[in-house]
Amino acid sequence: MTDHDTATDWAKYSQELGFTLRRLRGARGFSQERVASDAGMSKVQYQRLEGLGGAPSNPTIKTLIAVAEVLDVSIGDLVPQPWPDLRAR
């Protein structure tokens, strides 16, 4: 896998993560502002997680845990499976 393939795979995966976040947030009737505030981040930071910032998101584990707690799901429910193979080649 080349660096370009890894970047493309990550971008696709990041989009899926954003879709999952939007779906879970919508199912709970939460606004982006509420999730962001309750998770301790700005609305813009949260919007980037949902893929509204253009560039692929790369959240920390801490951020994923905070969002999972707000949405009352496990971190595993947020992280799409399977994840891309990002190993260096």
PDB file of N, CA, C and O in Angstrom:
ATOM      1  N   MET A   1       0.846  -1.171   0.000  1.00  0.00           N
ATOM      2  CA  MET A   1       0.000   0.000   0.000  1.00  0.00           C
ATOM      3  C   MET A   1       0.891   1.234   0.000  1.00  0.00           C
ATOM      4  O   MET A   1       1.846   1.300   0.774  1.00  0.00           O
ATOM      5  N   THR A   2       0.611   2.174  -0.819  1.00  0.00           N
ATOM      6  CA  THR A   2       1.394   3.402  -0.879  1.00  0.00           C
ATOM      7  C   THR A   2       0.852   4.413   0.114  1.00  0.00           C
ATOM      8  O   THR A   2      -0.229   4.238   0.676  1.00  0.00           O
ATOM      9  N   ASP A   3       1.630   5.487   0.324  1.00  0.00           N
ATOM     10  CA  ASP A   3       1.163   6.556   1.208  1.00  0.00           C
ATOM     11  C   ASP A   3      -0.158   7.127   0.721  1.00  0.00           C
ATOM     12  O   ASP A   3      -1.041   7.435   1.521  1.00  0.00           O
ATOM     13  N   HIS A   4      -0.292   7.269  -0.605  1.00  0.00           N
ATOM     14  CA  HIS A   4      -1.534   7.803  -1.164  1.00  0.00           C
ATOM     15  C   HIS A   4      -2.707   6.881  -0.840  1.00  0.00           C
ATOM     16  O   HIS A   4      -3.784   7.357  -0.482  1.00  0.00           O
ATOM     17  N   ASP A   5      -2.512   5.583  -0.961  1.00  0.00           N
ATOM     18  CA  ASP A   5      -3.583   4.643  -0.643  1.00  0.00           C
ATOM     19  C   ASP A   5      -3.973   4.749   0.826  1.00  0.00           C
ATOM     20  O   ASP A   5      -5.157   4.705   1.162  1.00  0.00           O
ATOM     21  N   THR A   6      -2.984   4.886   1.696  1.00  0.00           N
ATOM     22  CA  THR A   6      -3.256   5.026   3.120  1.00  0.00           C
ATOM     23  C   THR A   6      -4.065   6.290   3.388  1.00  0.00           C
ATOM     24  O   THR A   6      -5.025   6.260   4.158  1.00  0.00           O
ATOM     25  N   ALA A   7      -3.692   7.378   2.770  1.00  0.00           N
ATOM     26  CA  ALA A   7      -4.419   8.640   2.950  1.00  0.00           C
ATOM     27  C   ALA A   7      -5.848   8.518   2.432  1.00  0.00           C
ATOM     28  O   ALA A   7      -6.784   9.011   3.062  1.00  0.00           O
ATOM     29  N   THR A   8      -6.014   7.872   1.301  1.00  0.00           N
ATOM     30  CA  THR A   8      -7.354   7.680   0.732  1.00  0.00           C
ATOM     31  C   THR A   8      -8.192   6.789   1.633  1.00  0.00           C
ATOM     32  O   THR A   8      -9.361   7.079   1.887  1.00  0.00           O
ATOM     33  N   ASP A   9      -7.592   5.697   2.119  1.00  0.00           N
ATOM     34  CA  ASP A   9      -8.314   4.795   3.023  1.00  0.00           C
ATOM     35  C   ASP A   9      -8.733   5.522   4.296  1.00  0.00           C
ATOM     36  O   ASP A   9      -9.850   5.344   4.781  1.00  0.00           O
ATOM     37  N   TRP A  10      -7.825   6.350   4.841  1.00  0.00           N
ATOM     38  CA  TRP A  10      -8.162   7.090   6.057  1.00  0.00           C
ATOM     39  C   TRP A  10      -9.279   8.090   5.792  1.00  0.00           C
ATOM     40  O   TRP A  10     -10.177   8.242   6.620  1.00  0.00           O
ATOM     41  N   ALA A  11      -9.239   8.765   4.670  1.00  0.00           N
ATOM     42  CA  ALA A  11     -10.282   9.740   4.337  1.00  0.00           C
ATOM     43  C   ALA A  11     -11.645   9.061   4.261  1.00  0.00           C
ATOM     44  O   ALA A  11     -12.630   9.592   4.772  1.00  0.00           O
ATOM     45  N   LYS A  12     -11.708   7.903   3.633  1.00  0.00           N
ATOM     46  CA  LYS A  12     -12.973   7.160   3.543  1.00  0.00           C
ATOM     47  C   LYS A  12     -13.439   6.720   4.925  1.00  0.00           C
ATOM     48  O   LYS A  12     -14.624   6.813   5.246  1.00  0.00           O
ATOM     49  N   TYR A  13     -12.513   6.244   5.734  1.00  0.00           N
ATOM     50  CA  TYR A  13     -12.851   5.795   7.080  1.00  0.00           C
ATOM     51  C   TYR A  13     -13.346   6.956   7.933  1.00  0.00           C
ATOM     52  O   TYR A  13     -14.314   6.818   8.681  1.00  0.00           O
ATOM     53  N   SER A  14     -12.685   8.087   7.818  1.00  0.00           N
ATOM     54  CA  SER A  14     -13.083   9.281   8.552  1.00  0.00           C
ATOM     55  C   SER A  14     -14.492   9.722   8.164  1.00  0.00           C
ATOM     56  O   SER A  14     -15.268  10.155   9.016  1.00  0.00           O
ATOM     57  N   GLN A  15     -14.817   9.612   6.889  1.00  0.00           N
ATOM     58  CA  GLN A  15     -16.172   9.944   6.431  1.00  0.00           C
ATOM     59  C   GLN A  15     -17.196   9.009   7.065  1.00  0.00           C
ATOM     60  O   GLN A  15     -18.278   9.448   7.456  1.00  0.00           O
ATOM     61  N   GLU A  16     -16.866   7.733   7.167  1.00  0.00           N
ATOM     62  CA  GLU A  16     -17.775   6.765   7.790  1.00  0.00           C
ATOM     63  C   GLU A  16     -17.958   7.076   9.271  1.00  0.00           C
ATOM     64  O   GLU A  16     -19.065   6.961   9.796  1.00  0.00           O
ATOM     65  N   LEU A  17     -16.887   7.467   9.944  1.00  0.00           N
ATOM     66  CA  LEU A  17     -16.984   7.877  11.343  1.00  0.00           C
ATOM     67  C   LEU A  17     -17.927   9.066  11.475  1.00  0.00           C
ATOM     68  O   LEU A  17     -18.778   9.087  12.365  1.00  0.00           O
ATOM     69  N   GLY A  18     -17.784  10.045  10.605  1.00  0.00           N
ATOM     70  CA  GLY A  18     -18.665  11.212  10.627  1.00  0.00           C
ATOM     71  C   GLY A  18     -20.114  10.842  10.407  1.00  0.00           C
ATOM     72  O   GLY A  18     -21.002  11.373  11.074  1.00  0.00           O
ATOM     73  N   PHE A  19     -20.364   9.927   9.470  1.00  0.00           N
ATOM     74  CA  PHE A  19     -21.727   9.463   9.215  1.00  0.00           C
ATOM     75  C   PHE A  19     -22.298   8.787  10.458  1.00  0.00           C
ATOM     76  O   PHE A  19     -23.455   9.012  10.815  1.00  0.00           O
ATOM     77  N   THR A  20     -21.495   7.966  11.109  1.00  0.00           N
ATOM     78  CA  THR A  20     -21.940   7.270  12.323  1.00  0.00           C
ATOM     79  C   THR A  20     -22.285   8.271  13.419  1.00  0.00           C
ATOM     80  O   THR A  20     -23.302   8.125  14.097  1.00  0.00           O
ATOM     81  N   LEU A  21     -21.445   9.285  13.595  1.00  0.00           N
ATOM     82  CA  LEU A  21     -21.717  10.307  14.607  1.00  0.00           C
ATOM     83  C   LEU A  21     -23.015  11.050  14.313  1.00  0.00           C
ATOM     84  O   LEU A  21     -23.826  11.265  15.215  1.00  0.00           O
ATOM     85  N   ARG A  22     -23.216  11.443  13.060  1.00  0.00           N
ATOM     86  CA  ARG A  22     -24.451  12.151  12.684  1.00  0.00           C
ATOM     87  C   ARG A  22     -25.679  11.277  12.933  1.00  0.00           C
ATOM     88  O   ARG A  22     -26.701  11.749  13.432  1.00  0.00           O
ATOM     89  N   ARG A  23     -25.566  10.002  12.580  1.00  0.00           N
ATOM     90  CA  ARG A  23     -26.694   9.080  12.754  1.00  0.00           C
ATOM     91  C   ARG A  23     -27.039   8.919  14.235  1.00  0.00           C
ATOM     92  O   ARG A  23     -28.206   9.017  14.613  1.00  0.00           O
ATOM     93  N   LEU A  24     -26.041   8.675  15.064  1.00  0.00           N
ATOM     94  CA  LEU A  24     -26.282   8.484  16.494  1.00  0.00           C
ATOM     95  C   LEU A  24     -26.799   9.762  17.153  1.00  0.00           C
ATOM     96  O   LEU A  24     -27.708   9.719  17.982  1.00  0.00           O
ATOM     97  N   ARG A  25     -26.218  10.887  16.780  1.00  0.00           N
ATOM     98  CA  ARG A  25     -26.673  12.170  17.341  1.00  0.00           C
ATOM     99  C   ARG A  25     -28.117  12.445  16.946  1.00  0.00           C
ATOM    100  O   ARG A  25     -28.930  12.846  17.778  1.00  0.00           O
ATOM    101  N   GLY A  26     -28.430  12.228  15.678  1.00  0.00           N
ATOM    102  CA  GLY A  26     -29.787  12.452  15.190  1.00  0.00           C
ATOM    103  C   GLY A  26     -30.802  11.539  15.851  1.00  0.00           C
ATOM    104  O   GLY A  26     -31.919  11.959  16.152  1.00  0.00           O
ATOM    105  N   ALA A  27     -30.413  10.282  16.079  1.00  0.00           N
ATOM    106  CA  ALA A  27     -31.317   9.321  16.717  1.00  0.00           C
ATOM    107  C   ALA A  27     -31.675   9.745  18.137  1.00  0.00           C
ATOM    108  O   ALA A  27     -32.731   9.380  18.652  1.00  0.00           O
ATOM    109  N   ARG A  28     -30.795  10.513  18.762  1.00  0.00           N
ATOM    110  CA  ARG A  28     -31.055  10.976  20.122  1.00  0.00           C
ATOM    111  C   ARG A  28     -31.689  12.363  20.151  1.00  0.00           C
ATOM    112  O   ARG A  28     -32.066  12.855  21.214  1.00  0.00           O
ATOM    113  N   GLY A  29     -31.805  12.983  18.997  1.00  0.00           N
ATOM    114  CA  GLY A  29     -32.388  14.317  18.925  1.00  0.00           C
ATOM    115  C   GLY A  29     -31.482  15.402  19.475  1.00  0.00           C
ATOM    116  O   GLY A  29     -31.956  16.463  19.881  1.00  0.00           O
ATOM    117  N   PHE A  30     -30.182  15.144  19.490  1.00  0.00           N
ATOM    118  CA  PHE A  30     -29.225  16.111  20.019  1.00  0.00           C
ATOM    119  C   PHE A  30     -28.735  17.033  18.912  1.00  0.00           C
ATOM    120  O   PHE A  30     -28.573  16.613  17.766  1.00  0.00           O
ATOM    121  N   SER A  31     -28.501  18.285  19.264  1.00  0.00           N
ATOM    122  CA  SER A  31     -27.880  19.224  18.326  1.00  0.00           C
ATOM    123  C   SER A  31     -26.363  19.047  18.386  1.00  0.00           C
ATOM    124  O   SER A  31     -25.827  18.466  19.330  1.00  0.00           O
ATOM    125  N   GLN A  32     -25.691  19.558  17.366  1.00  0.00           N
ATOM    126  CA  GLN A  32     -24.228  19.554  17.393  1.00  0.00           C
ATOM    127  C   GLN A  32     -23.726  20.359  18.584  1.00  0.00           C
ATOM    128  O   GLN A  32     -22.748  19.978  19.227  1.00  0.00           O
ATOM    129  N   GLU A  33     -24.394  21.467  18.879  1.00  0.00           N
ATOM    130  CA  GLU A  33     -23.999  22.315  19.997  1.00  0.00           C
ATOM    131  C   GLU A  33     -24.059  21.553  21.314  1.00  0.00           C
ATOM    132  O   GLU A  33     -23.165  21.681  22.150  1.00  0.00           O
ATOM    133  N   ARG A  34     -25.110  20.762  21.500  1.00  0.00           N
ATOM    134  CA  ARG A  34     -25.252  20.021  22.750  1.00  0.00           C
ATOM    135  C   ARG A  34     -24.154  18.982  22.894  1.00  0.00           C
ATOM    136  O   ARG A  34     -23.519  18.887  23.944  1.00  0.00           O
ATOM    137  N   VAL A  35     -23.927  18.201  21.843  1.00  0.00           N
ATOM    138  CA  VAL A  35     -22.887  17.174  21.923  1.00  0.00           C
ATOM    139  C   VAL A  35     -21.532  17.823  22.179  1.00  0.00           C
ATOM    140  O   VAL A  35     -20.770  17.369  23.033  1.00  0.00           O
ATOM    141  N   ALA A  36     -21.237  18.883  21.440  1.00  0.00           N
ATOM    142  CA  ALA A  36     -19.954  19.566  21.603  1.00  0.00           C
ATOM    143  C   ALA A  36     -19.785  20.083  23.028  1.00  0.00           C
ATOM    144  O   ALA A  36     -18.759  19.838  23.662  1.00  0.00           O
ATOM    145  N   SER A  37     -20.780  20.789  23.527  1.00  0.00           N
ATOM    146  CA  SER A  37     -20.700  21.365  24.869  1.00  0.00           C
ATOM    147  C   SER A  37     -20.548  20.281  25.930  1.00  0.00           C
ATOM    148  O   SER A  37     -19.685  20.375  26.802  1.00  0.00           O
ATOM    149  N   ASP A  38     -21.391  19.252  25.850  1.00  0.00           N
ATOM    150  CA  ASP A  38     -21.342  18.179  26.846  1.00  0.00           C
ATOM    151  C   ASP A  38     -20.048  17.373  26.770  1.00  0.00           C
ATOM    152  O   ASP A  38     -19.622  16.790  27.767  1.00  0.00           O
ATOM    153  N   ALA A  39     -19.419  17.336  25.591  1.00  0.00           N
ATOM    154  CA  ALA A  39     -18.160  16.606  25.421  1.00  0.00           C
ATOM    155  C   ALA A  39     -16.940  17.487  25.691  1.00  0.00           C
ATOM    156  O   ALA A  39     -15.807  17.009  25.654  1.00  0.00           O
ATOM    157  N   GLY A  40     -17.174  18.781  25.964  1.00  0.00           N
ATOM    158  CA  GLY A  40     -16.079  19.677  26.304  1.00  0.00           C
ATOM    159  C   GLY A  40     -15.272  20.174  25.121  1.00  0.00           C
ATOM    160  O   GLY A  40     -14.058  20.358  25.215  1.00  0.00           O
ATOM    161  N   MET A  41     -15.957  20.389  24.003  1.00  0.00           N
ATOM    162  CA  MET A  41     -15.262  20.904  22.817  1.00  0.00           C
ATOM    163  C   MET A  41     -16.110  21.978  22.173  1.00  0.00           C
ATOM    164  O   MET A  41     -17.270  22.172  22.538  1.00  0.00           O
ATOM    165  N   SER A  42     -15.529  22.673  21.214  1.00  0.00           N
ATOM    166  CA  SER A  42     -16.285  23.699  20.504  1.00  0.00           C
ATOM    167  C   SER A  42     -17.175  23.049  19.445  1.00  0.00           C
ATOM    168  O   SER A  42     -16.958  21.907  19.040  1.00  0.00           O
ATOM    169  N   LYS A  43     -18.174  23.801  19.012  1.00  0.00           N
ATOM    170  CA  LYS A  43     -19.055  23.309  17.951  1.00  0.00           C
ATOM    171  C   LYS A  43     -18.253  23.020  16.686  1.00  0.00           C
ATOM    172  O   LYS A  43     -18.501  22.023  16.008  1.00  0.00           O
ATOM    173  N   VAL A  44     -17.301  23.880  16.366  1.00  0.00           N
ATOM    174  CA  VAL A  44     -16.481  23.693  15.163  1.00  0.00           C
ATOM    175  C   VAL A  44     -15.676  22.399  15.260  1.00  0.00           C
ATOM    176  O   VAL A  44     -15.569  21.658  14.283  1.00  0.00           O
ATOM    177  N   GLN A  45     -15.111  22.126  16.432  1.00  0.00           N
ATOM    178  CA  GLN A  45     -14.369  20.873  16.609  1.00  0.00           C
ATOM    179  C   GLN A  45     -15.280  19.673  16.378  1.00  0.00           C
ATOM    180  O   GLN A  45     -14.896  18.710  15.714  1.00  0.00           O
ATOM    181  N   TYR A  46     -16.489  19.739  16.929  1.00  0.00           N
ATOM    182  CA  TYR A  46     -17.413  18.622  16.743  1.00  0.00           C
ATOM    183  C   TYR A  46     -17.827  18.501  15.278  1.00  0.00           C
ATOM    184  O   TYR A  46     -17.914  17.393  14.747  1.00  0.00           O
ATOM    185  N   GLN A  47     -18.080  19.619  14.632  1.00  0.00           N
ATOM    186  CA  GLN A  47     -18.456  19.579  13.216  1.00  0.00           C
ATOM    187  C   GLN A  47     -17.371  18.914  12.381  1.00  0.00           C
ATOM    188  O   GLN A  47     -17.676  18.211  11.417  1.00  0.00           O
ATOM    189  N   ARG A  48     -16.125  19.125  12.735  1.00  0.00           N
ATOM    190  CA  ARG A  48     -15.026  18.465  12.018  1.00  0.00           C
ATOM    191  C   ARG A  48     -15.100  16.951  12.196  1.00  0.00           C
ATOM    192  O   ARG A  48     -14.798  16.202  11.267  1.00  0.00           O
ATOM    193  N   LEU A  49     -15.499  16.500  13.378  1.00  0.00           N
ATOM    194  CA  LEU A  49     -15.658  15.058  13.595  1.00  0.00           C
ATOM    195  C   LEU A  49     -16.732  14.488  12.679  1.00  0.00           C
ATOM    196  O   LEU A  49     -16.611  13.370  12.177  1.00  0.00           O
ATOM    197  N   GLU A  50     -17.779  15.269  12.471  1.00  0.00           N
ATOM    198  CA  GLU A  50     -18.857  14.815  11.597  1.00  0.00           C
ATOM    199  C   GLU A  50     -18.513  15.005  10.120  1.00  0.00           C
ATOM    200  O   GLU A  50     -19.311  14.659   9.249  1.00  0.00           O
ATOM    201  N   GLY A  51     -17.344  15.547   9.840  1.00  0.00           N
ATOM    202  CA  GLY A  51     -16.896  15.668   8.461  1.00  0.00           C
ATOM    203  C   GLY A  51     -17.262  16.961   7.782  1.00  0.00           C
ATOM    204  O   GLY A  51     -17.242  17.043   6.553  1.00  0.00           O
ATOM    205  N   LEU A  52     -17.599  17.983   8.562  1.00  0.00           N
ATOM    206  CA  LEU A  52     -18.020  19.242   7.967  1.00  0.00           C
ATOM    207  C   LEU A  52     -16.870  20.225   7.779  1.00  0.00           C
ATOM    208  O   LEU A  52     -17.087  21.363   7.364  1.00  0.00           O
ATOM    209  N   GLY A  53     -15.646  19.790   8.084  1.00  0.00           N
ATOM    210  CA  GLY A  53     -14.509  20.687   7.944  1.00  0.00           C
ATOM    211  C   GLY A  53     -13.692  20.458   6.692  1.00  0.00           C
ATOM    212  O   GLY A  53     -12.719  21.172   6.449  1.00  0.00           O
ATOM    213  N   GLY A  54     -14.065  19.484   5.903  1.00  0.00           N
ATOM    214  CA  GLY A  54     -13.338  19.204   4.671  1.00  0.00           C
ATOM    215  C   GLY A  54     -12.276  18.140   4.839  1.00  0.00           C
ATOM    216  O   GLY A  54     -12.382  17.064   4.251  1.00  0.00           O
ATOM    217  N   ALA A  55     -11.244  18.422   5.640  1.00  0.00           N
ATOM    218  CA  ALA A  55     -10.146  17.477   5.825  1.00  0.00           C
ATOM    219  C   ALA A  55     -10.587  16.315   6.713  1.00  0.00           C
ATOM    220  O   ALA A  55     -11.437  16.490   7.586  1.00  0.00           O
ATOM    221  N   PRO A  56     -10.017  15.135   6.495  1.00  0.00           N
ATOM    222  CA  PRO A  56     -10.377  13.986   7.326  1.00  0.00           C
ATOM    223  C   PRO A  56     -10.072  14.238   8.801  1.00  0.00           C
ATOM    224  O   PRO A  56      -9.015  14.766   9.146  1.00  0.00           O
ATOM    225  N   SER A  57     -10.995  13.861   9.651  1.00  0.00           N
ATOM    226  CA  SER A  57     -10.839  14.008  11.086  1.00  0.00           C
ATOM    227  C   SER A  57      -9.929  12.902  11.619  1.00  0.00           C
ATOM    228  O   SER A  57      -9.905  11.794  11.083  1.00  0.00           O
ATOM    229  N   ASN A  58      -9.188  13.211  12.671  1.00  0.00           N
ATOM    230  CA  ASN A  58      -8.349  12.214  13.326  1.00  0.00           C
ATOM    231  C   ASN A  58      -8.457  12.432  14.834  1.00  0.00           C
ATOM    232  O   ASN A  58      -7.517  12.918  15.463  1.00  0.00           O
ATOM    233  N   PRO A  59      -9.611  12.069  15.416  1.00  0.00           N
ATOM    234  CA  PRO A  59      -9.852  12.361  16.827  1.00  0.00           C
ATOM    235  C   PRO A  59      -8.978  11.523  17.751  1.00  0.00           C
ATOM    236  O   PRO A  59      -8.557  10.417  17.412  1.00  0.00           O
ATOM    237  N   THR A  60      -8.721  12.083  18.924  1.00  0.00           N
ATOM    238  CA  THR A  60      -7.995  11.342  19.949  1.00  0.00           C
ATOM    239  C   THR A  60      -8.949  10.353  20.617  1.00  0.00           C
ATOM    240  O   THR A  60     -10.169  10.465  20.499  1.00  0.00           O
ATOM    241  N   ILE A  61      -8.371   9.394  21.314  1.00  0.00           N
ATOM    242  CA  ILE A  61      -9.176   8.448  22.090  1.00  0.00           C
ATOM    243  C   ILE A  61      -9.994   9.214  23.134  1.00  0.00           C
ATOM    244  O   ILE A  61     -11.161   8.898  23.366  1.00  0.00           O
ATOM    245  N   LYS A  62      -9.384  10.212  23.756  1.00  0.00           N
ATOM    246  CA  LYS A  62     -10.075  11.026  24.764  1.00  0.00           C
ATOM    247  C   LYS A  62     -11.327  11.667  24.170  1.00  0.00           C
ATOM    248  O   LYS A  62     -12.385  11.669  24.798  1.00  0.00           O
ATOM    249  N   THR A  63     -11.205  12.209  22.963  1.00  0.00           N
ATOM    250  CA  THR A  63     -12.347  12.833  22.294  1.00  0.00           C
ATOM    251  C   THR A  63     -13.425  11.804  21.994  1.00  0.00           C
ATOM    252  O   THR A  63     -14.606  12.059  22.227  1.00  0.00           O
ATOM    253  N   LEU A  64     -13.033  10.648  21.481  1.00  0.00           N
ATOM    254  CA  LEU A  64     -14.017   9.604  21.169  1.00  0.00           C
ATOM    255  C   LEU A  64     -14.746   9.131  22.424  1.00  0.00           C
ATOM    256  O   LEU A  64     -15.954   8.897  22.389  1.00  0.00           O
ATOM    257  N   ILE A  65     -14.022   8.990  23.526  1.00  0.00           N
ATOM    258  CA  ILE A  65     -14.654   8.567  24.779  1.00  0.00           C
ATOM    259  C   ILE A  65     -15.648   9.623  25.250  1.00  0.00           C
ATOM    260  O   ILE A  65     -16.758   9.284  25.661  1.00  0.00           O
ATOM    261  N   ALA A  66     -15.265  10.894  25.196  1.00  0.00           N
ATOM    262  CA  ALA A  66     -16.167  11.968  25.630  1.00  0.00           C
ATOM    263  C   ALA A  66     -17.441  11.985  24.795  1.00  0.00           C
ATOM    264  O   ALA A  66     -18.538  12.115  25.338  1.00  0.00           O
ATOM    265  N   VAL A  67     -17.303  11.855  23.479  1.00  0.00           N
ATOM    266  CA  VAL A  67     -18.480  11.856  22.603  1.00  0.00           C
ATOM    267  C   VAL A  67     -19.328  10.609  22.853  1.00  0.00           C
ATOM    268  O   VAL A  67     -20.556  10.691  22.881  1.00  0.00           O
ATOM    269  N   ALA A  68     -18.686   9.467  23.033  1.00  0.00           N
ATOM    270  CA  ALA A  68     -19.428   8.232  23.314  1.00  0.00           C
ATOM    271  C   ALA A  68     -20.237   8.374  24.600  1.00  0.00           C
ATOM    272  O   ALA A  68     -21.383   7.929  24.665  1.00  0.00           O
ATOM    273  N   GLU A  69     -19.650   8.986  25.615  1.00  0.00           N
ATOM    274  CA  GLU A  69     -20.371   9.183  26.875  1.00  0.00           C
ATOM    275  C   GLU A  69     -21.586  10.088  26.683  1.00  0.00           C
ATOM    276  O   GLU A  69     -22.655   9.815  27.228  1.00  0.00           O
ATOM    277  N   VAL A  70     -21.426  11.156  25.917  1.00  0.00           N
ATOM    278  CA  VAL A  70     -22.547  12.069  25.661  1.00  0.00           C
ATOM    279  C   VAL A  70     -23.663  11.340  24.916  1.00  0.00           C
ATOM    280  O   VAL A  70     -24.842  11.517  25.224  1.00  0.00           O
ATOM    281  N   LEU A  71     -23.288  10.524  23.941  1.00  0.00           N
ATOM    282  CA  LEU A  71     -24.286   9.813  23.133  1.00  0.00           C
ATOM    283  C   LEU A  71     -24.773   8.526  23.798  1.00  0.00           C
ATOM    284  O   LEU A  71     -25.648   7.842  23.267  1.00  0.00           O
ATOM    285  N   ASP A  72     -24.205   8.199  24.963  1.00  0.00           N
ATOM    286  CA  ASP A  72     -24.568   7.009  25.734  1.00  0.00           C
ATOM    287  C   ASP A  72     -24.397   5.727  24.910  1.00  0.00           C
ATOM    288  O   ASP A  72     -25.287   4.878  24.850  1.00  0.00           O
ATOM    289  N   VAL A  73     -23.229   5.619  24.283  1.00  0.00           N
ATOM    290  CA  VAL A  73     -22.865   4.423  23.525  1.00  0.00           C
ATOM    291  C   VAL A  73     -21.442   4.037  23.912  1.00  0.00           C
ATOM    292  O   VAL A  73     -20.732   4.813  24.552  1.00  0.00           O
ATOM    293  N   SER A  74     -21.036   2.841  23.523  1.00  0.00           N
ATOM    294  CA  SER A  74     -19.648   2.448  23.747  1.00  0.00           C
ATOM    295  C   SER A  74     -18.782   3.052  22.647  1.00  0.00           C
ATOM    296  O   SER A  74     -19.278   3.411  21.579  1.00  0.00           O
ATOM    297  N   ILE A  75     -17.508   3.157  22.915  1.00  0.00           N
ATOM    298  CA  ILE A  75     -16.598   3.669  21.897  1.00  0.00           C
ATOM    299  C   ILE A  75     -16.629   2.758  20.669  1.00  0.00           C
ATOM    300  O   ILE A  75     -16.439   3.219  19.544  1.00  0.00           O
ATOM    301  N   GLY A  76     -16.866   1.477  20.889  1.00  0.00           N
ATOM    302  CA  GLY A  76     -16.978   0.535  19.778  1.00  0.00           C
ATOM    303  C   GLY A  76     -18.148   0.834  18.860  1.00  0.00           C
ATOM    304  O   GLY A  76     -18.106   0.520  17.670  1.00  0.00           O
ATOM    305  N   ASP A  77     -19.196   1.442  19.410  1.00  0.00           N
ATOM    306  CA  ASP A  77     -20.344   1.823  18.579  1.00  0.00           C
ATOM    307  C   ASP A  77     -20.016   3.005  17.673  1.00  0.00           C
ATOM    308  O   ASP A  77     -20.661   3.197  16.642  1.00  0.00           O
ATOM    309  N   LEU A  78     -19.016   3.795  18.052  1.00  0.00           N
ATOM    310  CA  LEU A  78     -18.625   4.953  17.244  1.00  0.00           C
ATOM    311  C   LEU A  78     -17.669   4.578  16.121  1.00  0.00           C
ATOM    312  O   LEU A  78     -17.725   5.138  15.026  1.00  0.00           O
ATOM    313  N   VAL A  79     -16.798   3.629  16.407  1.00  0.00           N
ATOM    314  CA  VAL A  79     -15.704   3.309  15.492  1.00  0.00           C
ATOM    315  C   VAL A  79     -16.163   2.283  14.461  1.00  0.00           C
ATOM    316  O   VAL A  79     -16.455   1.138  14.807  1.00  0.00           O
ATOM    317  N   PRO A  80     -16.226   2.692  13.199  1.00  0.00           N
ATOM    318  CA  PRO A  80     -16.675   1.768  12.153  1.00  0.00           C
ATOM    319  C   PRO A  80     -15.738   0.565  12.009  1.00  0.00           C
ATOM    320  O   PRO A  80     -14.522   0.682  12.160  1.00  0.00           O
ATOM    321  N   GLN A  81     -16.322  -0.565  11.721  1.00  0.00           N
ATOM    322  CA  GLN A  81     -15.570  -1.801  11.486  1.00  0.00           C
ATOM    323  C   GLN A  81     -15.767  -2.238  10.054  1.00  0.00           C
ATOM    324  O   GLN A  81     -16.854  -2.000   9.528  1.00  0.00           O
ATOM    325  N   PRO A  82     -14.848  -2.835   9.394  1.00  0.00           N
ATOM    326  CA  PRO A  82     -13.460  -2.951   9.832  1.00  0.00           C
ATOM    327  C   PRO A  82     -12.730  -1.636   9.611  1.00  0.00           C
ATOM    328  O   PRO A  82     -13.143  -0.822   8.785  1.00  0.00           O
ATOM    329  N   TRP A  83     -11.653  -1.428  10.344  1.00  0.00           N
ATOM    330  CA  TRP A  83     -10.869  -0.225  10.132  1.00  0.00           C
ATOM    331  C   TRP A  83      -9.839  -0.473   9.041  1.00  0.00           C
ATOM    332  O   TRP A  83      -9.504  -1.620   8.746  1.00  0.00           O
ATOM    333  N   PRO A  84      -9.339   0.599   8.444  1.00  0.00           N
ATOM    334  CA  PRO A  84      -8.391   0.432   7.339  1.00  0.00           C
ATOM    335  C   PRO A  84      -7.022  -0.026   7.835  1.00  0.00           C
ATOM    336  O   PRO A  84      -6.647   0.231   8.979  1.00  0.00           O
ATOM    337  N   ASP A  85      -6.300  -0.691   6.982  1.00  0.00           N
ATOM    338  CA  ASP A  85      -4.929  -1.101   7.279  1.00  0.00           C
ATOM    339  C   ASP A  85      -4.021   0.101   7.040  1.00  0.00           C
ATOM    340  O   ASP A  85      -3.769   0.481   5.897  1.00  0.00           O
ATOM    341  N   LEU A  86      -3.538   0.688   8.115  1.00  0.00           N
ATOM    342  CA  LEU A  86      -2.726   1.901   8.017  1.00  0.00           C
ATOM    343  C   LEU A  86      -1.252   1.645   8.326  1.00  0.00           C
ATOM    344  O   LEU A  86      -0.481   2.583   8.524  1.00  0.00           O
ATOM    345  N   ARG A  87      -0.868   0.372   8.367  1.00  0.00           N
ATOM    346  CA  ARG A  87       0.533   0.056   8.662  1.00  0.00           C
ATOM    347  C   ARG A  87       1.451   0.597   7.577  1.00  0.00           C
ATOM    348  O   ARG A  87       1.112   0.627   6.394  1.00  0.00           O
ATOM    349  N   ALA A  88       2.619   1.021   8.023  1.00  0.00           N
ATOM    350  CA  ALA A  88       3.642   1.468   7.070  1.00  0.00           C
ATOM    351  C   ALA A  88       4.143   0.260   6.299  1.00  0.00           C
ATOM    352  O   ALA A  88       4.293  -0.827   6.856  1.00  0.00           O
ATOM    353  N   ARG A  89       4.394   0.452   5.050  1.00  0.00           N
ATOM    354  CA  ARG A  89       4.877  -0.647   4.204  1.00  0.00           C
ATOM    355  C   ARG A  89       6.235  -0.312   3.678  1.00  0.00           C
ATOM    356  O   ARG A  89       6.825  -1.103   2.943  1.00  0.00           O
TER     357      ARG A  89
END
